[in-house]
Amino acid sequence: MDRLCDDPRKRVNLWLLVLVLLVAFCLRLFNLAGKEIWYDEAFAALYAEKDLGSIVYGTITPVEGAAADIHPLLYYFFLHGWMEIGQSPLVLRFPSVAFGLLAIPLLARLGRELFDTKTAILAALLAAVSPFHIWYSQEARMYSLLCLVSLASIYFFVRACKGDIWRDWAVFAILTGLSLYVHNLAFLVPVTLILVTVASRRWNTLKRLIVASVIAATIFLPWLMLVPGQLAKVRQAYWVPTPGPTELVRTLLVFTFNLPLPQWLLPLCLFYSLLLLSLLLYRNLRPSWRRDQGAGLPWRLPLALSFLPPVLMFLISQIRAVYVERAVLVSALAYCLSLSQVALRVRLPRLVMATLIPVPVLLAGSLWYQYHYDQFPRSPFREANSYLQDHLEPGDVIVHDNKLSFFPSHYYDRSLPQEYVGDIPGSPSDTLALPTQQVLGLLAKSDVAQAVGDARRVWFVVFQRALAEAQQLGTENPNKAWLDAHYHVTTAATFRDLKIVLYEIS
């Protein structure tokens, strides 16, 4: 500590990193409780409040030969214990804030191991203001934890490569095994590390890496035996479509500015995403740059981690679609490190530097938009619930068109008499299996008639998007069509993308 205080440069770098962390913390806390809970978060909260045995039952119980759910359970188990504190949006989301914040100094340590302190601090700054990383640091889901554990495994892999100390290899193996308990797609990171090691022709390192990967797989073995059932669940019903080249461009945009974006900002953000990628690839693919960097691991690793996991996920998705950008959040941080490496080692022409001036403004615009985003599927459910509470009469029933609006509404207010219509069996949206519904105590109704029962007044809750999609197909929303045929509309209210219609018997 005395040596640190005696070195002015180290002291300045330390304070710079502290400042970056303070900025990161503030950006991740901003409007944390104000953002609407959406279906995935509401499901996580309602699921994690159950006892651990019920959570296991609701996940692995076979349904037509497939597991009930597709995610491992480490995050749900953690959330189960954490929710002893409370279940407000702030409490639910704070662990993700903490995981996201811890990832930033870890990225700085990785940058220093691979390059130098300046690169490390710049990478930490880019990660601190990354809209993509901030988005999932504010969401009560497993992706911020997945990013942290995967990044930690990468860091210990680099340490092991440099020092060849068995303890570093052991920690890498343990962290890799744990990452697989957070999300099944965590395997993309160790596969990338193997490919980079082969490309670098580090054969002794490859042997140790394979041994460590086998240990990681052994740690994951109890759950690995359940993965085939989860893959069968993906084959049965999974909402993700088979990706095309457009998804790769979208991923680049997400890594840089995130989505959603306002329409007027989208072209500019896309242009600068492509420009930054072009500069990065131009410098990294030039033979002179590669000669200067040498044949070692450092310059290859961040670049590979930026692009190989999304590409591998893309290729896998041509067989079975599993392409979700949030599962490779760690690649976005590796991209920050790659950009930092090039930015500090390359002198760009003044014209190019001037062209990049709007980037911070675009980042700020993207952040402001995502902080206040309240469209599908994050509609203002609290406001809608208040409206229903004010207008509900004895004997009324509230029927949701699907689970996406029901779960957040139920999370915010369990006193409302709400039902929801189940998804079409076998459809891509049919992801909530019966055992999971039973554990939650929230059984879907087979159709709107069953949900309505003999009620004389029905409040129908539906996303405007669902109505528009039916119109685009030349049909009508089936639940709305049934209600129109048996009731008449008395009144209607709209809350952004959420529509509430009161039906009464004529």
C-alpha positions as CSV (number, residue, x, y, z in Angstrom):
1,M,0.0,0.0,0.0
2,D,2.9,2.4,0.8
3,R,4.5,1.6,-2.5
4,L,1.2,2.4,-4.3
5,C,1.0,5.8,-2.4
6,D,4.6,6.6,-3.3
7,D,4.0,6.1,-7.1
8,P,2.1,9.1,-8.5
9,R,1.2,7.3,-11.7
10,K,-0.3,4.3,-9.9
11,R,-2.2,6.6,-7.6
12,V,-3.7,8.5,-10.5
13,N,-4.6,5.3,-12.3
14,L,-6.3,4.0,-9.1
15,W,-8.4,7.1,-8.7
16,L,-9.3,7.0,-12.4
17,L,-10.5,3.5,-12.0
18,V,-12.5,4.5,-8.8
19,L,-14.1,7.3,-10.8
20,V,-15.0,4.9,-13.6
21,L,-16.6,2.6,-11.1
22,L,-18.5,5.5,-9.5
23,V,-19.9,6.4,-12.9
24,A,-20.7,2.8,-13.7
25,F,-22.6,2.5,-10.3
26,C,-24.6,5.6,-10.9
27,L,-25.5,4.6,-14.4
28,R,-26.7,1.2,-13.2
29,L,-28.7,2.6,-10.3
30,F,-30.5,5.3,-12.4
31,N,-34.2,4.6,-12.6
32,L,-33.6,1.1,-11.3
33,A,-36.9,0.9,-9.5
34,G,-38.8,3.0,-12.0
35,K,-38.4,0.7,-15.0
36,E,-41.3,-1.7,-15.5
37,I,-40.9,-5.3,-14.5
38,W,-41.5,-7.5,-17.6
39,Y,-42.5,-11.1,-18.1
40,D,-39.0,-12.7,-17.7
41,E,-38.3,-10.7,-14.5
42,A,-41.8,-11.4,-13.1
43,F,-41.4,-15.1,-13.8
44,A,-38.0,-15.1,-12.1
45,A,-39.4,-13.4,-9.0
46,L,-42.5,-15.6,-8.8
47,Y,-40.5,-18.8,-9.5
48,A,-37.6,-18.1,-7.1
49,E,-40.0,-17.5,-4.2
50,K,-41.0,-21.2,-4.2
51,D,-39.0,-23.7,-2.2
52,L,-35.9,-25.2,-3.9
53,G,-37.5,-28.6,-4.4
54,S,-40.5,-27.1,-6.2
55,I,-38.1,-25.1,-8.4
56,V,-36.3,-28.3,-9.4
57,Y,-39.6,-30.1,-10.1
58,G,-40.9,-27.2,-12.2
59,T,-37.7,-27.3,-14.3
60,I,-36.7,-30.9,-14.9
61,T,-40.1,-32.7,-14.9
62,P,-40.5,-34.3,-18.3
63,V,-43.4,-33.2,-20.5
64,E,-43.8,-35.3,-23.7
65,G,-40.2,-36.4,-23.4
66,A,-38.7,-32.9,-22.8
67,A,-37.8,-31.0,-19.6
68,A,-40.3,-28.4,-18.4
69,D,-37.8,-25.5,-18.6
70,I,-34.5,-24.8,-20.4
71,H,-32.4,-22.9,-17.9
72,P,-30.1,-24.3,-15.2
73,L,-30.9,-23.3,-11.6
74,L,-28.0,-21.5,-10.0
75,Y,-29.5,-18.0,-10.5
76,Y,-32.9,-19.0,-9.3
77,F,-31.4,-20.6,-6.2
78,F,-29.4,-17.4,-5.5
79,L,-32.5,-15.3,-6.0
80,H,-34.5,-17.5,-3.7
81,G,-32.1,-16.7,-0.9
82,W,-31.7,-13.0,-1.8
83,M,-35.5,-12.4,-1.8
84,E,-35.5,-13.0,2.0
85,I,-34.7,-9.2,1.9
86,G,-37.8,-8.4,-0.1
87,Q,-39.4,-8.6,-3.6
88,S,-39.5,-5.0,-4.8
89,P,-38.1,-4.2,-8.2
90,L,-35.1,-2.5,-6.5
91,V,-34.3,-5.5,-4.4
92,L,-34.8,-8.0,-7.2
93,R,-32.5,-6.1,-9.6
94,F,-29.8,-5.0,-7.2
95,P,-27.8,-8.3,-7.5
96,S,-27.6,-7.7,-11.2
97,V,-26.3,-4.2,-10.5
98,A,-23.6,-5.7,-8.2
99,F,-22.6,-8.4,-10.7
100,G,-22.4,-5.8,-13.5
101,L,-20.3,-3.5,-11.4
102,L,-17.9,-6.2,-10.3
103,A,-17.3,-7.1,-14.0
104,I,-15.8,-3.7,-14.7
105,P,-12.7,-3.9,-12.4
106,L,-12.3,-7.5,-13.5
107,L,-12.2,-6.4,-17.1
108,A,-9.6,-3.8,-16.1
109,R,-7.5,-6.5,-14.5
110,L,-7.8,-8.6,-17.6
111,G,-6.8,-5.7,-19.8
112,R,-3.8,-5.1,-17.6
113,E,-2.8,-8.8,-17.8
114,L,-3.0,-8.7,-21.6
115,F,-1.9,-5.2,-22.4
116,D,-1.2,-2.3,-20.0
117,T,-2.9,0.0,-17.5
118,K,-4.1,2.6,-20.0
119,T,-5.8,0.0,-22.1
120,A,-7.3,-1.5,-18.9
121,I,-8.8,1.8,-17.8
122,L,-10.2,2.8,-21.2
123,A,-11.8,-0.7,-21.5
124,A,-13.3,-0.2,-18.1
125,L,-14.7,3.2,-19.1
126,L,-16.2,1.8,-22.3
127,A,-17.8,-1.0,-20.3
128,A,-19.1,1.4,-17.7
129,V,-21.0,3.4,-20.2
130,S,-22.0,0.4,-22.4
131,P,-25.8,0.6,-22.9
132,F,-26.0,-3.2,-23.5
133,H,-24.1,-4.0,-20.3
134,I,-26.1,-1.4,-18.3
135,W,-29.4,-2.9,-19.6
136,Y,-28.7,-6.3,-18.3
137,S,-27.1,-4.9,-15.1
138,Q,-30.6,-3.5,-14.4
139,E,-32.6,-6.7,-15.1
140,A,-33.5,-9.4,-12.6
141,R,-32.2,-12.2,-14.8
142,M,-29.1,-14.4,-14.9
143,Y,-27.2,-12.6,-17.7
144,S,-25.2,-10.2,-15.6
145,L,-24.1,-13.1,-13.4
146,L,-23.3,-15.2,-16.4
147,C,-21.1,-12.3,-17.8
148,L,-19.3,-11.9,-14.5
149,V,-18.5,-15.6,-14.0
150,S,-17.5,-16.1,-17.7
151,L,-15.2,-13.0,-17.5
152,A,-13.6,-14.4,-14.3
153,S,-12.9,-17.7,-16.0
154,I,-11.3,-15.8,-18.9
155,Y,-9.1,-13.8,-16.4
156,F,-7.9,-17.0,-14.7
157,F,-7.3,-18.6,-18.0
158,V,-5.0,-15.7,-19.0
159,R,-3.2,-15.9,-15.6
160,A,-2.8,-19.7,-16.0
161,C,-1.3,-19.2,-19.5
162,K,1.2,-16.6,-18.2
163,G,2.3,-18.3,-15.0
164,D,1.3,-22.0,-15.6
165,I,0.3,-22.2,-11.9
166,W,-2.0,-25.2,-11.2
167,R,-4.1,-23.1,-8.8
168,D,-5.1,-20.7,-11.6
169,W,-6.0,-23.7,-13.8
170,A,-8.1,-25.1,-11.0
171,V,-9.9,-21.8,-10.4
172,F,-10.6,-21.5,-14.2
173,A,-12.0,-25.0,-14.2
174,I,-14.3,-24.3,-11.2
175,L,-15.5,-21.0,-12.6
176,T,-16.2,-22.6,-16.0
177,G,-18.2,-25.3,-14.4
178,L,-20.2,-22.8,-12.4
179,S,-20.9,-20.7,-15.5
180,L,-22.6,-23.7,-17.0
181,Y,-25.0,-23.8,-14.0
182,V,-25.9,-20.2,-14.8
183,H,-26.7,-20.7,-18.5
184,N,-26.4,-23.6,-20.9
185,L,-24.8,-21.4,-23.6
186,A,-21.9,-20.6,-21.2
187,F,-20.0,-23.4,-23.0
188,L,-19.3,-20.9,-25.9
189,V,-16.5,-19.2,-23.9
190,P,-14.4,-22.3,-23.2
191,V,-14.9,-23.5,-26.8
192,T,-13.6,-20.1,-27.9
193,L,-10.6,-20.3,-25.6
194,I,-9.8,-23.7,-27.1
195,L,-10.0,-22.4,-30.6
196,V,-7.8,-19.4,-29.8
197,T,-5.2,-21.6,-28.1
198,V,-5.1,-23.8,-31.2
199,A,-4.8,-20.8,-33.5
200,S,-1.9,-19.5,-31.3
201,R,-0.2,-23.0,-31.5
202,R,0.3,-23.1,-27.8
203,W,0.2,-26.9,-27.6
204,N,1.2,-27.3,-23.9
205,T,-1.4,-24.8,-22.9
206,L,-4.0,-26.7,-25.0
207,K,-3.3,-29.9,-23.0
208,R,-3.8,-28.1,-19.7
209,L,-6.9,-26.3,-21.1
210,I,-8.5,-29.6,-22.2
211,V,-7.8,-31.1,-18.8
212,A,-9.4,-28.1,-17.1
213,S,-12.3,-28.3,-19.4
214,V,-12.9,-31.9,-18.5
215,I,-12.8,-31.0,-14.8
216,A,-15.4,-28.2,-15.6
217,A,-17.6,-30.7,-17.4
218,T,-17.3,-33.1,-14.4
219,I,-18.4,-30.3,-12.1
220,F,-21.4,-29.8,-14.4
221,L,-22.0,-33.5,-14.8
222,P,-25.1,-33.7,-12.5
223,W,-26.9,-31.2,-14.6
224,L,-25.3,-32.3,-17.9
225,M,-27.4,-35.5,-17.7
226,L,-30.5,-33.2,-17.8
227,V,-29.4,-31.1,-20.8
228,P,-30.8,-33.5,-23.4
229,G,-34.3,-33.0,-22.0
230,Q,-33.8,-29.3,-22.0
231,L,-32.6,-29.4,-25.7
232,A,-35.8,-31.4,-26.4
233,K,-37.7,-28.6,-24.8
234,V,-36.0,-26.2,-27.3
235,R,-37.0,-28.4,-30.2
236,Q,-40.6,-28.5,-28.9
237,A,-41.1,-24.8,-28.3
238,Y,-38.7,-21.9,-28.3
239,W,-39.6,-18.4,-29.4
240,V,-36.2,-17.6,-31.1
241,P,-36.4,-17.8,-34.9
242,T,-33.5,-19.2,-37.0
243,P,-31.1,-16.2,-37.4
244,G,-29.9,-14.8,-40.7
245,P,-27.1,-12.3,-41.6
246,T,-29.4,-9.5,-40.3
247,E,-29.1,-10.9,-36.7
248,L,-25.3,-10.6,-36.9
249,V,-25.6,-6.9,-37.9
250,R,-28.1,-6.4,-35.1
251,T,-25.7,-8.0,-32.6
252,L,-23.0,-5.5,-33.6
253,L,-25.5,-2.7,-33.1
254,V,-26.5,-4.2,-29.7
255,F,-22.8,-4.5,-28.6
256,T,-22.2,-0.8,-29.4
257,F,-25.5,1.1,-28.7
258,N,-28.0,-1.6,-27.7
259,L,-31.6,-1.9,-28.7
260,P,-34.3,-0.7,-28.6
261,L,-33.5,2.7,-30.2
262,P,-35.8,5.5,-31.4
263,Q,-36.3,5.3,-35.2
264,W,-34.5,8.6,-35.9
265,L,-31.4,7.4,-34.0
266,L,-31.2,4.0,-35.5
267,P,-29.4,4.8,-38.9
268,L,-26.7,6.9,-37.1
269,C,-26.1,4.2,-34.5
270,L,-25.9,1.6,-37.2
271,F,-23.4,3.7,-39.2
272,Y,-21.1,4.2,-36.3
273,S,-21.3,0.6,-35.2
274,L,-20.1,-0.4,-38.7
275,L,-17.5,2.3,-38.7
276,L,-16.0,1.2,-35.4
277,L,-16.0,-2.4,-36.5
278,S,-14.3,-1.4,-39.8
279,L,-11.5,0.4,-37.9
280,L,-11.0,-2.5,-35.5
281,L,-10.8,-5.1,-38.3
282,Y,-8.6,-2.9,-40.5
283,R,-6.0,-2.5,-37.9
284,N,-6.1,-6.1,-36.6
285,L,-6.0,-7.7,-40.0
286,R,-3.1,-5.7,-41.4
287,P,0.0,-7.9,-41.6
288,S,2.2,-5.1,-40.2
289,W,-0.1,-4.9,-37.1
290,R,0.0,-8.6,-36.6
291,R,3.8,-8.6,-36.9
292,D,4.0,-5.8,-34.3
293,Q,1.7,-7.6,-31.9
294,G,3.5,-10.9,-32.2
295,A,2.1,-14.4,-32.4
296,G,1.1,-14.6,-28.8
297,L,-2.2,-14.7,-27.1
298,P,-2.9,-11.1,-26.0
299,W,-4.1,-9.4,-29.2
300,R,-6.0,-12.5,-30.5
301,L,-8.0,-13.2,-27.3
302,P,-10.2,-10.1,-27.0
303,L,-10.9,-10.2,-30.7
304,A,-11.8,-13.8,-30.7
305,L,-14.0,-13.5,-27.6
306,S,-15.8,-10.5,-29.3
307,F,-16.8,-12.4,-32.3
308,L,-16.4,-16.2,-32.0
309,P,-19.2,-16.8,-29.4
310,P,-21.8,-15.0,-31.5
311,V,-20.6,-16.7,-34.6
312,L,-20.7,-20.2,-32.9
313,M,-24.2,-19.4,-31.5
314,F,-25.2,-18.4,-35.0
315,L,-23.9,-21.6,-36.6
316,I,-25.6,-23.7,-33.9
317,S,-28.8,-21.8,-34.5
318,Q,-28.9,-23.0,-38.1
319,I,-29.7,-26.5,-36.6
320,R,-31.6,-25.4,-33.6
321,A,-32.3,-21.7,-33.0
322,V,-30.9,-20.5,-29.7
323,Y,-29.6,-17.1,-30.8
324,V,-30.0,-14.5,-28.1
325,E,-27.4,-11.7,-27.8
326,R,-27.7,-11.4,-24.0
327,A,-26.2,-14.9,-23.7
328,V,-22.9,-13.5,-25.0
329,L,-22.9,-10.3,-22.9
330,V,-19.2,-11.1,-22.1
331,S,-18.4,-10.8,-25.8
332,A,-19.6,-7.1,-25.6
333,L,-17.0,-6.5,-22.8
334,A,-14.3,-8.2,-24.8
335,Y,-15.3,-5.9,-27.7
336,C,-14.7,-2.9,-25.4
337,L,-11.2,-4.3,-24.7
338,S,-10.5,-4.8,-28.4
339,L,-11.6,-1.3,-29.2
340,S,-9.4,0.1,-26.4
341,Q,-6.4,-1.9,-27.5
342,V,-6.6,-0.4,-31.0
343,A,-7.6,3.1,-29.9
344,L,-4.4,3.5,-27.8
345,R,-2.1,1.9,-30.3
346,V,-3.2,3.5,-33.6
347,R,-3.0,7.1,-34.7
348,L,-6.2,7.8,-36.6
349,P,-6.4,10.5,-39.3
350,R,-7.9,13.7,-38.0
351,L,-10.8,13.3,-40.3
352,V,-11.7,10.0,-38.8
353,M,-11.2,11.4,-35.3
354,A,-13.6,14.2,-36.1
355,T,-16.1,11.7,-37.6
356,L,-16.2,9.9,-34.2
357,I,-17.1,13.0,-32.2
358,P,-20.9,12.2,-32.2
359,V,-20.4,8.7,-30.6
360,P,-20.6,9.9,-27.0
361,V,-23.8,11.8,-27.8
362,L,-25.3,8.8,-29.4
363,L,-24.4,6.7,-26.4
364,A,-26.1,9.2,-24.1
365,G,-29.2,9.2,-26.3
366,S,-29.3,5.4,-26.3
367,L,-29.1,5.3,-22.6
368,W,-31.7,7.9,-22.0
369,Y,-34.1,6.1,-24.3
370,Q,-33.6,2.7,-22.6
371,Y,-33.9,4.1,-19.1
372,H,-37.4,5.3,-20.0
373,Y,-38.5,2.6,-22.4
374,D,-42.1,1.6,-21.7
375,Q,-43.3,-0.2,-24.8
376,F,-43.9,-3.9,-25.4
377,P,-43.0,-6.0,-23.5
378,R,-42.3,-3.4,-20.7
379,S,-45.6,-1.7,-20.8
380,P,-46.8,0.4,-17.8
381,F,-48.3,-2.5,-15.9
382,R,-48.5,-0.6,-12.6
383,E,-50.5,2.2,-14.2
384,A,-52.8,-0.4,-15.8
385,N,-53.3,-2.2,-12.5
386,S,-54.3,1.1,-10.8
387,Y,-56.8,1.7,-13.5
388,L,-58.3,-1.7,-13.0
389,Q,-58.4,-1.3,-9.2
390,D,-60.3,2.0,-9.7
391,H,-62.9,0.6,-12.1
392,L,-63.3,-3.1,-11.0
393,E,-66.7,-4.1,-9.7
394,P,-67.7,-7.3,-7.7
395,G,-68.0,-10.3,-10.0
396,D,-65.7,-8.8,-12.7
397,V,-62.9,-11.0,-14.1
398,I,-59.7,-9.8,-15.8
399,V,-58.5,-12.0,-18.7
400,H,-55.1,-11.5,-20.2
401,D,-54.5,-12.5,-23.9
402,N,-51.3,-14.3,-22.9
403,K,-48.8,-14.8,-20.1
404,L,-46.6,-11.9,-21.2
405,S,-49.0,-9.3,-19.7
406,F,-50.4,-11.5,-17.0
407,F,-47.2,-12.3,-15.1
408,P,-46.0,-8.6,-14.6
409,S,-49.5,-7.6,-13.7
410,H,-49.8,-10.4,-11.2
411,Y,-46.3,-9.6,-9.8
412,Y,-47.4,-6.0,-9.1
413,D,-50.9,-6.8,-7.7
414,R,-51.9,-10.3,-6.6
415,S,-55.2,-9.2,-5.3
416,L,-56.7,-8.6,-8.7
417,P,-58.9,-11.5,-10.1
418,Q,-56.8,-12.1,-13.1
419,E,-56.6,-15.1,-15.5
420,Y,-54.6,-15.7,-18.7
421,V,-55.1,-17.8,-21.8
422,G,-52.4,-20.4,-22.5
423,D,-50.3,-20.4,-25.6
424,I,-51.2,-22.5,-28.6
425,P,-49.8,-26.0,-27.8
426,G,-46.6,-26.7,-29.8
427,S,-46.3,-23.1,-31.0
428,P,-42.9,-21.2,-30.6
429,S,-44.4,-19.2,-27.7
430,D,-45.6,-22.3,-25.8
431,T,-42.7,-22.1,-23.4
432,L,-44.5,-22.3,-20.0
433,A,-44.9,-26.1,-19.3
434,L,-47.6,-27.5,-17.0
435,P,-45.2,-28.6,-14.2
436,T,-43.9,-25.0,-14.1
437,Q,-47.4,-23.6,-14.0
438,Q,-48.3,-26.0,-11.2
439,V,-45.3,-24.9,-9.1
440,L,-46.2,-21.3,-9.6
441,G,-49.8,-22.0,-8.8
442,L,-50.8,-20.0,-11.9
443,L,-52.5,-22.4,-14.4
444,A,-53.3,-21.1,-17.8
445,K,-56.8,-21.4,-19.2
446,S,-57.2,-23.5,-22.3
447,D,-59.3,-20.8,-24.1
448,V,-60.9,-17.4,-23.3
449,A,-64.3,-19.0,-22.7
450,Q,-62.9,-21.0,-19.8
451,A,-61.1,-17.9,-18.5
452,V,-64.3,-15.9,-18.6
453,G,-66.6,-18.5,-17.0
454,D,-70.0,-17.0,-16.3
455,A,-68.8,-13.4,-15.6
456,R,-71.1,-10.6,-16.9
457,R,-68.2,-8.1,-17.1
458,V,-64.8,-9.0,-18.5
459,W,-61.7,-6.8,-18.6
460,F,-59.6,-8.0,-21.6
461,V,-55.9,-7.1,-21.4
462,V,-54.0,-7.4,-24.7
463,F,-50.9,-6.0,-26.3
464,Q,-51.5,-3.7,-29.2
465,R,-48.7,-5.7,-31.0
466,A,-50.7,-8.9,-30.7
467,L,-53.7,-7.2,-32.4
468,A,-51.5,-5.7,-35.1
469,E,-49.8,-9.1,-35.8
470,A,-53.1,-10.8,-36.3
471,Q,-54.2,-8.0,-38.7
472,Q,-51.0,-8.4,-40.7
473,L,-51.8,-12.1,-41.1
474,G,-55.3,-11.2,-42.4
475,T,-57.0,-12.6,-39.3
476,E,-58.3,-11.4,-35.9
477,N,-57.0,-12.1,-32.5
478,P,-59.0,-15.2,-31.5
479,N,-59.6,-14.2,-27.9
480,K,-60.8,-10.7,-29.0
481,A,-63.0,-12.3,-31.7
482,W,-64.7,-14.6,-29.2
483,L,-65.3,-11.8,-26.8
484,D,-66.7,-9.6,-29.6
485,A,-69.1,-12.4,-30.5
486,H,-70.4,-12.9,-27.0
487,Y,-70.2,-9.5,-25.4
488,H,-70.2,-5.9,-26.4
489,V,-67.5,-3.3,-25.8
490,T,-68.4,-0.7,-23.1
491,T,-65.1,1.2,-22.8
492,A,-61.4,0.9,-23.6
493,A,-58.2,2.4,-22.2
494,T,-54.6,2.3,-23.6
495,F,-51.4,2.3,-21.7
496,R,-48.6,2.6,-24.3
497,D,-48.6,-0.8,-26.0
498,L,-51.1,-2.3,-23.5
499,K,-54.9,-2.1,-24.2
500,I,-57.6,-2.8,-21.7
501,V,-61.2,-3.3,-23.0
502,L,-64.3,-3.7,-20.9
503,Y,-66.8,-6.2,-22.3
504,E,-70.3,-6.6,-20.9
505,I,-73.2,-9.0,-21.7
506,S,-75.8,-7.2,-23.9
